[in-house]
Amino acid sequence: MSAGLLPPEAYVAALAGFRNMSVNRMGALLRHHTPEEAWAVACGVTPARGPIAQVLARSEVRAAWRRCTDERPPEQVWQRCRELGLQVVCQGAPSYPGCLLHDPLPPPVLFVRGDLGLLAGRRIAVVGTRNATGGGRQAARDIGHGLGAAGVHVVSGLARGIDGCAHYGTLAAEGEGRPIGVVASGLDVVYPREHRDLWNAVADCGLLLTESPPGTPPEAFRFPLRNRIVAALSEAVLVVESRERGGSLLTAADAIERDIPVMAVPGPVGRRSSVGVNRLIQDGAIPITGPDDVLIHLSYQHGRSAVVPADLRARPRGDDIAIYRELQREPRTIDGVAFALGHGLVEVAMGLARLESAGWVAQADGWFECVGSPL
């Protein structure tokens, strides 16, 4: 397929695999340029607009992106997506999940196998340690089975241990509830390898997605990014087992940042696999002993639609409104906002953090700009 016949998604798919291309940089690039223009900017043919112009002032970024334009031509990446039967969904497309639209860090693009329509249903994330105990594995299977049988979709990161067991339980239920898997690599790079059959089963009867293009390896930094999507796609996050540190606690933190309820299965005092979940309960997480507890909680919730776009962002207050108005004029750094408003750096930094957390502003390499529908 010639470059002239490529759809816009082909350019976004190629850009997503660039070195030195963070989620923030990709978002900034696509907020100010069409996908074709964004590709030309990365090639050095078209000048950049917005915060990405400051990013490209760095010679190492310019050099890396120009090398990647030769290594990852859009037609080649698009052909691979077609071979794999992937749907490429860009932010702003009608099929882009509504619950991600105003996320503090929305994925600019998603690579999808399966049914995106499942995101209109009830959705609970079930996550936990890879080093699960026998009891934890059984609890995850039972909860996944009970939720699936009740028509609730189960979201996980498809990792070893709790995540995989939850999805095996959902698949065994053969109910209306389906598995939804979010992974940290390209959809043609299965990790862990022993989950190949599980990946295919999730894609065949549920939904499998990632923000990484085909061929992307499961690098360590991608897992925390994956966790935020697991949280953002869910109505609540349930942690079954967790040690004192781990990815499941990061997912719980991502949920808290998004005002998404956190649940936890209490474990025996003194057992390492229970330290994280028991601490979550101490900090206010909802204790869960089985799928019925989750279903009772859901009966009091109206759900978070992922299809119908709705602006659920908390409205800015006080001085944050002035900061937002200043950024409507043009992108600025923290110093720039402070100088323009005559405010202190700490005050402005805290205001920007609140606005970014609520989804009103985004930043790329320290440059902030307004995003989404205006006030």
C-alpha positions as CSV (number, residue, x, y, z in Angstrom):
1,M,0.0,0.0,0.0
2,S,1.4,3.4,-1.0
3,A,1.8,6.2,1.5
4,G,-0.8,8.2,-0.3
5,L,-3.4,5.5,0.4
6,L,-2.7,5.0,4.0
7,P,-5.3,5.8,6.6
8,P,-4.5,8.3,9.4
9,E,-4.3,5.4,11.9
10,A,-1.2,4.0,10.0
11,Y,0.8,7.1,10.9
12,V,-0.3,7.0,14.5
13,A,0.6,3.3,14.8
14,A,4.0,4.0,13.5
15,L,4.7,7.0,15.7
16,A,3.6,5.0,18.8
17,G,6.7,2.8,18.4
18,F,9.3,5.5,18.2
19,R,12.1,5.7,20.7
20,N,11.9,8.8,23.0
21,M,8.1,8.9,22.3
22,S,6.4,9.2,25.7
23,V,2.6,9.2,26.2
24,N,2.8,12.9,26.9
25,R,4.9,13.7,23.8
26,M,2.6,11.6,21.6
27,G,-0.5,13.4,23.0
28,A,1.0,16.8,22.5
29,L,2.1,16.0,18.9
30,L,-1.4,14.8,18.0
31,R,-3.2,17.7,19.7
32,H,-1.6,20.1,17.3
33,H,-1.1,18.1,14.1
34,T,-3.1,15.6,12.0
35,P,-1.5,12.1,11.9
36,E,0.0,12.8,8.5
37,E,1.4,16.2,9.7
38,A,2.7,14.5,12.9
39,W,4.7,12.1,10.7
40,A,6.1,15.0,8.7
41,V,7.1,16.7,12.0
42,A,8.9,13.6,13.1
43,C,10.6,13.4,9.8
44,G,11.8,17.0,10.2
45,V,9.9,18.1,7.1
46,T,7.2,20.2,8.9
47,P,7.8,22.5,11.8
48,A,6.1,21.6,15.1
49,R,3.4,23.5,16.9
50,G,2.6,23.6,20.6
51,P,4.8,22.1,23.3
52,I,6.3,19.5,21.0
53,A,8.3,22.4,19.4
54,Q,10.2,22.6,22.7
55,V,10.7,18.9,22.8
56,L,12.2,18.9,19.3
57,A,14.6,21.6,20.3
58,R,16.6,18.7,21.8
59,S,19.0,17.3,19.2
60,E,18.8,13.8,20.6
61,V,15.0,13.7,20.2
62,R,15.2,15.0,16.6
63,A,17.9,12.5,15.7
64,A,16.1,9.5,17.3
65,W,12.8,10.3,15.6
66,R,14.4,10.8,12.2
67,R,16.1,7.4,12.6
68,C,12.7,5.8,13.5
69,T,11.0,7.3,10.4
70,D,13.4,5.1,8.4
71,E,13.1,2.1,10.6
72,R,9.3,2.2,11.1
73,P,7.6,3.3,7.8
74,P,3.9,3.6,8.3
75,E,3.0,1.3,5.4
76,Q,5.1,-1.5,7.1
77,V,3.6,-1.0,10.5
78,W,0.0,-0.8,9.1
79,Q,0.5,-4.0,7.1
80,R,1.6,-5.8,10.3
81,C,-1.5,-4.5,12.1
82,R,-3.7,-5.8,9.2
83,E,-1.9,-9.2,9.3
84,L,-2.7,-9.5,13.0
85,G,-6.3,-8.4,12.5
86,L,-5.9,-5.5,14.9
87,Q,-8.2,-2.5,15.2
88,V,-6.2,0.7,15.7
89,V,-8.3,3.3,17.6
90,C,-7.0,6.8,18.0
91,Q,-8.0,9.3,20.6
92,G,-10.9,11.3,19.2
93,A,-12.3,8.4,17.1
94,P,-16.0,7.4,17.7
95,S,-15.0,4.0,19.1
96,Y,-12.4,5.4,21.5
97,P,-13.4,4.4,25.1
98,G,-15.4,7.2,26.7
99,C,-13.9,6.5,30.2
100,L,-10.5,7.3,28.8
101,L,-11.4,10.6,27.2
102,H,-10.8,12.8,30.2
103,D,-8.2,10.6,31.9
104,P,-5.2,12.4,33.3
105,L,-3.0,10.4,30.9
106,P,-5.1,9.0,28.1
107,P,-3.5,6.6,25.6
108,P,-3.2,8.5,22.3
109,V,-3.8,5.2,20.4
110,L,-5.1,1.7,21.3
111,F,-4.3,-1.6,19.4
112,V,-7.3,-3.9,19.8
113,R,-8.4,-7.5,19.4
114,G,-11.9,-8.4,20.3
115,D,-15.1,-6.5,21.2
116,L,-14.8,-2.9,22.3
117,G,-18.5,-2.9,22.9
118,L,-17.9,-4.8,26.2
119,L,-16.7,-1.5,27.7
120,A,-20.4,-0.4,27.8
121,G,-21.0,-3.2,30.4
122,R,-20.2,-3.5,34.1
123,R,-16.5,-3.8,34.6
124,I,-14.3,-4.8,37.6
125,A,-10.5,-5.0,37.6
126,V,-9.2,-8.1,39.5
127,V,-5.4,-7.8,40.1
128,G,-2.8,-9.1,42.5
129,T,0.6,-10.5,43.0
130,R,2.4,-12.7,40.4
131,N,3.7,-14.8,43.4
132,A,0.2,-15.9,44.5
133,T,-0.5,-18.5,47.1
134,G,-2.8,-21.4,46.5
135,G,-5.6,-19.7,48.4
136,G,-5.1,-16.4,46.5
137,R,-5.3,-18.2,43.2
138,Q,-8.5,-20.0,44.2
139,A,-10.0,-16.7,45.5
140,A,-9.2,-15.0,42.2
141,R,-10.7,-17.9,40.2
142,D,-13.9,-17.9,42.3
143,I,-14.3,-14.1,42.1
144,G,-13.7,-14.2,38.3
145,H,-16.2,-17.0,37.9
146,G,-18.8,-15.4,40.1
147,L,-18.5,-12.0,38.3
148,G,-18.6,-13.6,34.9
149,A,-21.6,-15.7,35.7
150,A,-23.4,-12.5,36.9
151,G,-22.6,-10.7,33.7
152,V,-19.8,-8.5,35.0
153,H,-16.7,-8.2,32.8
154,V,-13.4,-8.8,34.5
155,V,-10.4,-6.5,33.6
156,S,-6.8,-7.6,34.4
157,G,-3.3,-7.2,33.2
158,L,-3.0,-10.9,32.1
159,A,0.0,-11.4,34.4
160,R,1.0,-14.6,36.1
161,G,-0.7,-15.3,39.4
162,I,-3.9,-13.5,40.4
163,D,-4.5,-11.7,37.0
164,G,-4.5,-14.9,35.0
165,C,-6.5,-16.9,37.6
166,A,-9.2,-14.3,37.6
167,H,-9.5,-14.5,33.8
168,Y,-9.5,-18.3,33.8
169,G,-12.4,-18.1,36.3
170,T,-14.3,-15.7,34.1
171,L,-13.8,-17.9,31.0
172,A,-15.0,-21.0,32.9
173,A,-18.2,-19.3,34.0
174,E,-19.4,-19.2,30.3
175,G,-21.7,-16.4,31.4
176,E,-22.4,-12.9,30.0
177,G,-19.4,-11.5,31.7
178,R,-16.3,-11.6,29.6
179,P,-12.5,-11.1,30.2
180,I,-10.9,-7.8,29.3
181,G,-7.1,-7.9,29.1
182,V,-4.7,-4.9,29.0
183,V,-1.1,-5.8,28.2
184,A,2.2,-4.1,28.3
185,S,3.6,-5.2,24.9
186,G,2.6,-5.5,21.3
187,L,-0.3,-7.9,20.8
188,D,2.1,-10.2,18.9
189,V,4.5,-10.4,21.8
190,V,2.9,-12.7,24.4
191,Y,4.1,-12.2,28.0
192,P,4.3,-14.3,29.9
193,R,4.8,-16.9,27.2
194,E,2.7,-19.6,29.0
195,H,-0.3,-17.3,28.7
196,R,-0.5,-17.6,24.9
197,D,-3.6,-19.7,25.0
198,L,-5.2,-17.4,27.6
199,W,-4.4,-14.3,25.4
200,N,-6.1,-15.9,22.4
201,A,-9.1,-16.9,24.5
202,V,-9.5,-13.4,25.9
203,A,-9.3,-11.9,22.4
204,D,-11.7,-14.5,20.9
205,C,-14.5,-14.1,23.5
206,G,-13.6,-10.8,25.2
207,L,-11.3,-7.9,24.6
208,L,-7.5,-7.6,24.4
209,L,-5.8,-4.3,24.1
210,T,-2.6,-2.3,24.5
211,E,-1.2,1.1,23.7
212,S,2.0,-0.5,22.2
213,P,2.2,-1.3,18.5
214,P,3.1,-4.8,17.1
215,G,6.6,-5.9,17.9
216,T,6.9,-4.0,21.1
217,P,8.7,-6.0,23.9
218,P,7.4,-6.1,27.5
219,E,9.9,-3.5,28.8
220,A,9.8,-2.8,32.6
221,F,8.6,0.8,32.2
222,R,5.5,-0.3,30.2
223,F,3.9,-2.2,33.1
224,P,3.1,0.9,35.3
225,L,1.7,2.5,32.2
226,R,-0.4,-0.6,31.5
227,N,-1.7,-0.4,35.1
228,R,-3.3,3.0,34.7
229,I,-5.3,1.7,31.8
230,V,-6.5,-1.3,33.8
231,A,-7.7,1.1,36.5
232,A,-9.2,3.7,34.1
233,L,-11.3,1.0,32.3
234,S,-12.9,-0.2,35.5
235,E,-15.7,0.8,37.8
236,A,-13.6,-0.5,40.8
237,V,-10.3,-2.2,41.3
238,L,-10.1,-5.4,43.5
239,V,-6.8,-6.5,44.8
240,V,-6.8,-10.2,45.8
241,E,-3.2,-10.6,47.1
242,S,-0.3,-8.2,47.3
243,R,3.0,-8.0,49.1
244,E,4.3,-4.8,50.6
245,R,5.2,-3.6,47.0
246,G,4.0,-4.5,43.6
247,G,2.2,-3.6,40.4
248,S,-1.3,-4.3,41.9
249,L,-0.7,-1.5,44.5
250,L,0.3,0.8,41.7
251,T,-3.0,0.0,40.0
252,A,-4.8,0.7,43.2
253,A,-3.0,4.1,43.4
254,D,-4.0,4.8,39.8
255,A,-7.6,4.1,40.7
256,I,-7.5,6.4,43.8
257,E,-6.1,9.1,41.6
258,R,-9.1,8.7,39.3
259,D,-11.7,8.5,42.2
260,I,-12.3,4.8,41.3
261,P,-13.2,2.7,44.4
262,V,-10.6,0.2,45.6
263,M,-11.5,-3.2,47.1
264,A,-9.3,-5.8,48.7
265,V,-9.6,-9.4,49.9
266,P,-8.2,-9.5,53.5
267,G,-5.5,-12.1,54.2
268,P,-3.9,-13.7,57.2
269,V,-2.0,-11.4,59.4
270,G,1.8,-12.0,59.2
271,R,1.7,-13.6,55.7
272,R,3.7,-11.6,53.2
273,S,1.2,-12.0,50.5
274,S,-1.4,-10.2,52.7
275,V,0.7,-7.2,53.7
276,G,-0.4,-5.0,50.8
277,V,-4.1,-5.9,50.8
278,N,-4.5,-5.5,54.6
279,R,-2.8,-2.1,54.4
280,L,-5.2,-1.1,51.7
281,I,-8.1,-2.0,53.9
282,Q,-6.6,-0.1,56.8
283,D,-6.4,2.9,54.4
284,G,-10.1,2.6,53.5
285,A,-10.4,0.0,50.8
286,I,-13.7,-2.0,50.7
287,P,-13.1,-5.5,52.2
288,I,-14.3,-8.2,49.9
289,T,-14.7,-11.9,50.8
290,G,-16.3,-13.2,47.5
291,P,-18.1,-12.2,44.3
292,D,-21.3,-11.4,46.1
293,D,-19.7,-8.6,48.0
294,V,-18.6,-7.1,44.7
295,L,-22.0,-7.4,43.2
296,I,-23.6,-5.8,46.2
297,H,-21.2,-2.8,45.8
298,L,-22.1,-2.6,42.1
299,S,-25.8,-2.6,42.8
300,Y,-25.3,0.8,44.5
301,Q,-23.2,2.2,41.6
302,H,-24.5,3.7,38.4
303,G,-21.5,2.6,36.4
304,R,-18.9,4.5,34.3
305,S,-19.8,4.3,30.7
306,A,-16.9,3.8,28.3
307,V,-19.0,4.5,25.2
308,V,-21.0,7.7,25.8
309,P,-18.6,10.6,26.2
310,A,-19.4,12.7,29.3
311,D,-17.2,15.4,30.8
312,L,-16.8,14.0,34.3
313,R,-13.9,16.3,35.2
314,A,-14.0,18.1,38.6
315,R,-14.4,21.8,37.9
316,P,-11.4,24.0,38.7
317,R,-11.8,26.4,41.6
318,G,-10.2,29.5,42.9
319,D,-6.8,30.4,41.6
320,D,-6.8,27.3,39.4
321,I,-9.2,29.0,37.1
322,A,-6.8,31.8,36.5
323,I,-4.0,29.3,35.8
324,Y,-6.3,27.5,33.3
325,R,-7.2,30.8,31.6
326,E,-3.6,31.7,31.2
327,L,-2.8,28.4,29.5
328,Q,-5.7,29.0,27.1
329,R,-3.6,31.8,25.7
330,E,-0.6,29.6,24.9
331,P,1.4,26.7,26.4
332,R,3.6,27.7,29.3
333,T,6.1,26.3,31.8
334,I,5.5,26.6,35.5
335,D,7.9,29.6,35.5
336,G,5.9,31.2,32.7
337,V,2.6,30.8,34.4
338,A,4.0,32.1,37.7
339,F,5.5,35.2,35.9
340,A,2.3,35.9,33.9
341,L,0.1,35.8,37.0
342,G,2.5,37.1,39.6
343,H,2.0,34.0,41.7
344,G,4.6,31.9,43.6
345,L,6.2,28.9,42.0
346,V,4.9,26.5,44.7
347,E,1.3,27.8,44.4
348,V,1.4,27.5,40.6
349,A,2.9,24.0,40.7
350,M,0.2,22.8,43.0
351,G,-2.5,24.3,40.9
352,L,-1.1,22.7,37.7
353,A,-0.9,19.4,39.5
354,R,-4.6,19.6,40.4
355,L,-5.6,20.6,36.9
356,E,-3.5,17.9,35.3
357,S,-4.9,15.2,37.7
358,A,-8.5,16.3,36.9
359,G,-7.7,16.2,33.1
360,W,-7.9,19.9,32.3
361,V,-4.3,20.4,31.3
362,A,-1.6,18.1,29.9
363,Q,2.1,18.6,29.8
364,A,5.0,17.5,27.6
365,D,8.5,17.9,29.0
366,G,7.4,20.6,31.4
367,W,5.2,22.6,29.0
368,F,1.6,22.8,30.0
369,E,-1.5,23.3,27.8
370,C,-5.3,23.0,28.0
371,V,-6.9,19.9,26.8
372,G,-10.5,18.6,26.2
373,S,-13.6,20.8,26.1
374,P,-13.0,24.3,27.5
375,L,-14.5,25.7,30.7
